[in-house]
Amino acid sequence: MAIPYWLDPARQMAAALSEDVTCEVAVIGAGLCGAAAALSLAKQGIDAVLVEAGRVAEKATGRNAGFILQGTAERYSRAKTIMGAEKARAVHEWTLINHQRLREVIAEEGIDCGYRRSGSLQLAGSPAEEAELVESAALLNADGFAAELLDAAALGSTYTDAGFHMGVLLPEDGEVHPARLVRGAVAAAVRHGARLFEETPVTGMEANSPGDVTLQTATGTIRCQLVLVCTNARVRQLLPWYADKVDPVRGQMLATAPAPRIFEWPIYADHGFDYWRQDADNRIVLGGWRNLDPGTEVGFDQVLHPVIQDRMTAFLHRFAALRDIEITHRWAGIMGFSRDSLPLVGPAPGAPGALAAVGFTGHGFGFAWLAGEALVEVALQGSHPFATLMTPRRLAR
């Protein structure tokens, strides 16, 4: 039951590395960000190798809810307070560009991944959260972003009977089968000329100068001119500079058997700590509740938290149509949370031959595709405005 719903059944796309290889650019990590980087490199004629410690999409990319959301983990009102109005608007705009790029690539490469621009719904569970959502919606509209307030009547009895009385609809958001998306993108990268090696952990990396980078694995060496590190929470294992800047945080998830269709949008509640959706097969995928025990939900072990899992199951029973629903899958995944809740994208401090895109803070599908493409632009052209905004140097001490 600990197998993630999106990864059931398991699938292997390529063999492990079995000899020494050379390439122009190596990409470490075959999640969403690494897939974006590998595909962009291959389409531009760069000799690229994509290497994955396990299998494509099996880490955080295949263990989330498959939301494509705008913005950050914070509601827009708080984001503007924390980051400042100008930066918050710029970050929000970049997440919409990320979604646009995903939509374009899905169409261009013919990726069958259940993509739908359905919008998303943010629900309030308390008067304080209602006020926060009202303020955020007004600020979004003032900055030119679409947001619609829904009162109890507009929400309907499914939500009001479960204790929710207002929400905000963000019509530009979407949903996707995350593993199929990334597997499809990696397959496209291979079609365009990239080489893929699964089950090949990188055990050592020498990236002290551009043009002379060596990656060690148990079964062969990869020599390249530049390496792009797209391992998110696990970045510290290869780039120690990030050890105190990106933390591994565990998230709990479950999925149900097919249920009566009651949810039309991906949904966020309780300030984003609770989230769920109903997919094309009418299964409900639900996750969150990490705030119940944040001190324990850290580290690299993908273990279930019984108390949180029980609370998630109890939450489902708040909806009348789900009181007898069968849980078919329970799993956990490890996310990389940055110290300021924004991604770190660009040249890796202390490793001149490496670039990295990590620290997506639970919003990988809002940032990671763009981040992977931005790394490639930095590698080939020297800069990208998103990487400039998200430079790791901002967290240097």
NURO-134105 format. One record per residue (C-alpha): residue in one letter; y, x, z. Coordinates in steps of 0.25 Angstrom, whole numbers, always signed. Layout:
N
ROSE, a, Y, X, Z
...
//
This chain:
397
ROSE, m, +0, +0, +0
ROSE, a, +9, +12, +1
ROSE, i, +10, +14, -14
ROSE, p, +23, +9, -19
ROSE, y, +23, -4, -27
ROSE, w, +30, +3, -39
ROSE, l, +20, +15, -39
ROSE, d, +7, +6, -39
ROSE, p, -1, +10, -46
ROSE, a, +2, +25, -46
ROSE, r, +4, +32, -59
ROSE, q, +4, +46, -64
ROSE, m, +13, +50, -76
ROSE, a, +10, +65, -77
ROSE, a, +1, +76, -72
ROSE, a, +6, +87, -62
ROSE, l, +12, +100, -67
ROSE, s, +0, +109, -70
ROSE, e, +7, +122, -75
ROSE, d, +21, +129, -75
ROSE, v, +31, +122, -84
ROSE, t, +45, +125, -88
ROSE, c, +56, +115, -92
ROSE, e, +71, +114, -93
ROSE, v, +73, +104, -81
ROSE, a, +63, +100, -71
ROSE, v, +65, +86, -63
ROSE, i, +58, +85, -50
ROSE, g, +55, +71, -45
ROSE, a, +50, +59, -54
ROSE, g, +58, +48, -48
ROSE, l, +69, +40, -54
ROSE, c, +79, +52, -54
ROSE, g, +69, +62, -59
ROSE, a, +65, +52, -70
ROSE, a, +79, +51, -74
ROSE, a, +82, +66, -75
ROSE, a, +69, +69, -82
ROSE, l, +71, +58, -93
ROSE, s, +86, +62, -95
ROSE, l, +82, +77, -97
ROSE, a, +70, +73, -106
ROSE, k, +79, +64, -115
ROSE, q, +89, +75, -116
ROSE, g, +78, +85, -121
ROSE, i, +77, +93, -108
ROSE, d, +64, +99, -105
ROSE, a, +61, +92, -92
ROSE, v, +50, +92, -82
ROSE, l, +49, +81, -71
ROSE, v, +40, +84, -59
ROSE, e, +36, +74, -49
ROSE, a, +29, +77, -36
ROSE, g, +21, +65, -36
ROSE, r, +22, +54, -47
ROSE, v, +33, +48, -55
ROSE, a, +41, +38, -46
ROSE, e, +32, +39, -34
ROSE, k, +43, +43, -24
ROSE, a, +55, +35, -21
ROSE, t, +57, +30, -35
ROSE, g, +44, +22, -34
ROSE, r, +46, +18, -20
ROSE, n, +58, +10, -20
ROSE, a, +62, -4, -24
ROSE, g, +66, -2, -38
ROSE, f, +81, -6, -36
ROSE, i, +92, -1, -46
ROSE, l, +104, -3, -37
ROSE, q, +118, +0, -38
ROSE, g, +126, +8, -27
ROSE, t, +121, +15, -15
ROSE, a, +113, +12, -3
ROSE, e, +126, +7, +3
ROSE, r, +132, -6, +0
ROSE, y, +145, -4, -9
ROSE, s, +155, -6, +3
ROSE, r, +148, +4, +11
ROSE, a, +147, +14, -1
ROSE, k, +162, +13, -3
ROSE, t, +165, +16, +12
ROSE, i, +155, +28, +12
ROSE, m, +158, +34, -1
ROSE, g, +172, +29, -4
ROSE, a, +175, +19, -15
ROSE, e, +176, +28, -27
ROSE, k, +163, +35, -25
ROSE, a, +155, +22, -21
ROSE, r, +160, +16, -34
ROSE, a, +155, +28, -42
ROSE, v, +142, +29, -35
ROSE, h, +140, +14, -37
ROSE, e, +143, +15, -52
ROSE, w, +133, +26, -54
ROSE, t, +122, +18, -48
ROSE, l, +125, +7, -59
ROSE, i, +125, +19, -70
ROSE, n, +111, +23, -64
ROSE, h, +106, +9, -66
ROSE, q, +112, +8, -80
ROSE, r, +105, +22, -84
ROSE, l, +92, +16, -78
ROSE, r, +93, +4, -86
ROSE, e, +96, +12, -99
ROSE, v, +84, +21, -97
ROSE, i, +74, +10, -94
ROSE, a, +78, +4, -107
ROSE, e, +79, +17, -115
ROSE, e, +65, +21, -111
ROSE, g, +59, +8, -110
ROSE, i, +54, +9, -96
ROSE, d, +46, -3, -91
ROSE, c, +51, -3, -76
ROSE, g, +55, -18, -73
ROSE, y, +69, -15, -73
ROSE, r, +79, -26, -71
ROSE, r, +94, -27, -68
ROSE, s, +92, -38, -58
ROSE, g, +104, -35, -49
ROSE, s, +102, -32, -34
ROSE, l, +105, -41, -22
ROSE, q, +111, -35, -9
ROSE, l, +108, -45, +3
ROSE, a, +115, -46, +16
ROSE, g, +107, -48, +29
ROSE, s, +119, -48, +39
ROSE, p, +134, -53, +39
ROSE, a, +138, -38, +39
ROSE, e, +130, -35, +27
ROSE, e, +135, -47, +20
ROSE, a, +149, -42, +22
ROSE, e, +145, -28, +17
ROSE, l, +139, -35, +4
ROSE, v, +152, -43, +2
ROSE, e, +160, -31, +3
ROSE, s, +151, -23, -6
ROSE, a, +151, -33, -17
ROSE, a, +166, -34, -17
ROSE, l, +168, -19, -18
ROSE, l, +157, -19, -29
ROSE, n, +165, -29, -37
ROSE, a, +178, -22, -35
ROSE, d, +172, -9, -40
ROSE, g, +167, -16, -53
ROSE, f, +152, -18, -48
ROSE, a, +145, -31, -49
ROSE, a, +141, -38, -36
ROSE, e, +139, -53, -33
ROSE, l, +139, -59, -19
ROSE, l, +128, -69, -17
ROSE, d, +129, -79, -6
ROSE, a, +118, -86, +1
ROSE, a, +117, -97, -9
ROSE, a, +117, -87, -21
ROSE, l, +106, -79, -14
ROSE, g, +97, -91, -12
ROSE, s, +87, -95, -1
ROSE, t, +77, -83, -4
ROSE, y, +88, -74, +3
ROSE, t, +95, -83, +12
ROSE, d, +81, -88, +19
ROSE, a, +79, -73, +21
ROSE, g, +92, -71, +28
ROSE, f, +101, -66, +17
ROSE, h, +114, -74, +14
ROSE, m, +122, -66, +4
ROSE, g, +120, -54, -5
ROSE, v, +126, -46, -17
ROSE, l, +120, -46, -30
ROSE, l, +122, -33, -38
ROSE, p, +119, -37, -53
ROSE, e, +118, -23, -59
ROSE, d, +106, -18, -51
ROSE, g, +92, -18, -55
ROSE, e, +77, -16, -52
ROSE, v, +66, -8, -58
ROSE, h, +51, -4, -56
ROSE, p, +55, +10, -51
ROSE, a, +42, +17, -54
ROSE, r, +41, +12, -68
ROSE, l, +55, +15, -71
ROSE, v, +53, +30, -66
ROSE, r, +40, +31, -73
ROSE, g, +46, +26, -86
ROSE, a, +57, +35, -85
ROSE, v, +48, +47, -83
ROSE, a, +39, +43, -94
ROSE, a, +52, +43, -103
ROSE, a, +56, +56, -98
ROSE, v, +42, +62, -102
ROSE, r, +43, +55, -116
ROSE, h, +56, +62, -118
ROSE, g, +50, +75, -115
ROSE, a, +50, +77, -100
ROSE, r, +37, +83, -93
ROSE, l, +32, +76, -80
ROSE, f, +23, +81, -69
ROSE, e, +19, +73, -58
ROSE, e, +12, +76, -45
ROSE, t, +19, +90, -45
ROSE, p, +27, +92, -33
ROSE, v, +38, +103, -34
ROSE, t, +35, +113, -22
ROSE, g, +46, +123, -25
ROSE, m, +59, +124, -33
ROSE, e, +67, +136, -37
ROSE, a, +80, +131, -43
ROSE, n, +90, +142, -39
ROSE, s, +96, +143, -53
ROSE, p, +97, +134, -65
ROSE, g, +88, +139, -76
ROSE, d, +77, +144, -67
ROSE, v, +71, +133, -59
ROSE, t, +56, +134, -54
ROSE, l, +49, +122, -48
ROSE, q, +35, +125, -41
ROSE, t, +24, +115, -40
ROSE, a, +10, +117, -36
ROSE, t, +5, +116, -50
ROSE, g, +15, +123, -58
ROSE, t, +30, +128, -59
ROSE, i, +41, +121, -67
ROSE, r, +52, +131, -72
ROSE, c, +65, +124, -77
ROSE, q, +80, +127, -78
ROSE, l, +84, +115, -69
ROSE, v, +77, +106, -59
ROSE, l, +82, +92, -56
ROSE, v, +77, +87, -42
ROSE, c, +75, +72, -41
ROSE, t, +66, +71, -29
ROSE, n, +76, +63, -20
ROSE, a, +71, +63, -6
ROSE, r, +62, +75, -8
ROSE, v, +74, +84, -13
ROSE, r, +74, +93, -1
ROSE, q, +60, +98, -4
ROSE, l, +65, +105, -16
ROSE, l, +80, +106, -13
ROSE, p, +83, +109, +2
ROSE, w, +98, +107, +1
ROSE, y, +95, +92, +0
ROSE, a, +87, +92, +13
ROSE, d, +98, +87, +22
ROSE, k, +104, +78, +11
ROSE, v, +93, +69, +6
ROSE, d, +84, +63, +16
ROSE, p, +70, +56, +13
ROSE, v, +71, +42, +18
ROSE, r, +59, +32, +17
ROSE, g, +59, +18, +12
ROSE, q, +49, +7, +14
ROSE, m, +44, -2, +3
ROSE, l, +35, -14, +0
ROSE, a, +31, -23, -11
ROSE, t, +24, -36, -11
ROSE, a, +15, -44, -20
ROSE, p, +22, -53, -31
ROSE, a, +30, -63, -24
ROSE, p, +38, -76, -27
ROSE, r, +51, -71, -35
ROSE, i, +62, -72, -25
ROSE, f, +70, -59, -27
ROSE, e, +78, -57, -40
ROSE, w, +85, -44, -36
ROSE, p, +83, -31, -29
ROSE, i, +88, -34, -15
ROSE, y, +95, -25, -4
ROSE, a, +97, -30, +10
ROSE, d, +101, -25, +23
ROSE, h, +111, -14, +18
ROSE, g, +101, -10, +8
ROSE, f, +90, -7, +18
ROSE, d, +81, -18, +13
ROSE, y, +78, -20, -2
ROSE, w, +68, -28, -10
ROSE, r, +66, -34, -24
ROSE, q, +55, -42, -32
ROSE, d, +50, -35, -44
ROSE, a, +46, -40, -57
ROSE, d, +32, -43, -52
ROSE, n, +38, -51, -40
ROSE, r, +34, -41, -30
ROSE, i, +44, -38, -19
ROSE, v, +48, -24, -16
ROSE, l, +55, -22, -3
ROSE, g, +60, -10, +4
ROSE, g, +69, -4, +15
ROSE, w, +71, -7, +30
ROSE, r, +72, +8, +32
ROSE, n, +83, +5, +42
ROSE, l, +73, +0, +52
ROSE, d, +68, +15, +54
ROSE, p, +77, +25, +47
ROSE, g, +73, +36, +56
ROSE, t, +59, +35, +52
ROSE, e, +60, +32, +37
ROSE, v, +63, +46, +33
ROSE, g, +55, +57, +27
ROSE, f, +46, +59, +15
ROSE, d, +34, +51, +20
ROSE, q, +31, +38, +12
ROSE, v, +26, +31, +24
ROSE, l, +27, +16, +27
ROSE, h, +35, +12, +39
ROSE, p, +27, +0, +45
ROSE, v, +39, -6, +52
ROSE, i, +48, -6, +40
ROSE, q, +37, -11, +31
ROSE, d, +34, -23, +41
ROSE, r, +49, -26, +41
ROSE, m, +49, -26, +26
ROSE, t, +37, -36, +26
ROSE, a, +44, -45, +36
ROSE, f, +57, -45, +28
ROSE, l, +49, -51, +16
ROSE, h, +44, -62, +24
ROSE, r, +59, -67, +26
ROSE, f, +57, -72, +12
ROSE, a, +49, -85, +12
ROSE, a, +42, -82, -1
ROSE, l, +37, -69, +4
ROSE, r, +31, -72, +18
ROSE, d, +17, -70, +13
ROSE, i, +20, -59, +3
ROSE, e, +10, -48, +1
ROSE, i, +15, -34, +3
ROSE, t, +7, -25, -8
ROSE, h, +14, -12, -7
ROSE, r, +21, -4, +5
ROSE, w, +27, +10, +3
ROSE, a, +38, +20, +6
ROSE, g, +47, +29, -2
ROSE, i, +56, +41, +1
ROSE, m, +70, +41, -3
ROSE, g, +81, +52, -3
ROSE, f, +93, +48, +5
ROSE, s, +105, +57, +4
ROSE, r, +115, +60, +15
ROSE, d, +126, +52, +9
ROSE, s, +117, +41, +2
ROSE, l, +120, +46, -12
ROSE, p, +112, +54, -22
ROSE, l, +113, +69, -23
ROSE, v, +113, +72, -38
ROSE, g, +116, +86, -45
ROSE, p, +114, +101, -43
ROSE, a, +106, +104, -31
ROSE, p, +113, +113, -21
ROSE, g, +106, +126, -18
ROSE, a, +97, +125, -31
ROSE, p, +105, +128, -44
ROSE, g, +93, +125, -53
ROSE, a, +92, +111, -47
ROSE, l, +98, +97, -48
ROSE, a, +94, +85, -39
ROSE, a, +96, +70, -38
ROSE, v, +92, +65, -24
ROSE, g, +96, +57, -12
ROSE, f, +96, +43, -19
ROSE, t, +96, +36, -5
ROSE, g, +87, +24, -9
ROSE, h, +95, +21, -22
ROSE, g, +87, +30, -31
ROSE, f, +87, +19, -42
ROSE, g, +102, +18, -41
ROSE, f, +105, +33, -43
ROSE, a, +93, +41, -47
ROSE, w, +92, +39, -62
ROSE, l, +107, +42, -63
ROSE, a, +105, +54, -54
ROSE, g, +93, +59, -63
ROSE, e, +101, +58, -76
ROSE, a, +113, +65, -69
ROSE, l, +105, +77, -65
ROSE, v, +102, +79, -79
ROSE, e, +116, +78, -83
ROSE, v, +120, +88, -73
ROSE, a, +108, +97, -77
ROSE, l, +112, +96, -92
ROSE, q, +127, +94, -92
ROSE, g, +132, +99, -78
ROSE, s, +136, +87, -72
ROSE, h, +135, +72, -71
ROSE, p, +145, +63, -63
ROSE, f, +135, +56, -55
ROSE, a, +129, +70, -50
ROSE, t, +144, +74, -47
ROSE, l, +146, +62, -38
ROSE, m, +132, +64, -32
ROSE, t, +132, +79, -30
ROSE, p, +123, +85, -19
ROSE, r, +135, +94, -15
ROSE, r, +142, +83, -8
ROSE, l, +132, +84, +3
ROSE, a, +133, +99, +4
ROSE, r, +137, +104, +18
//
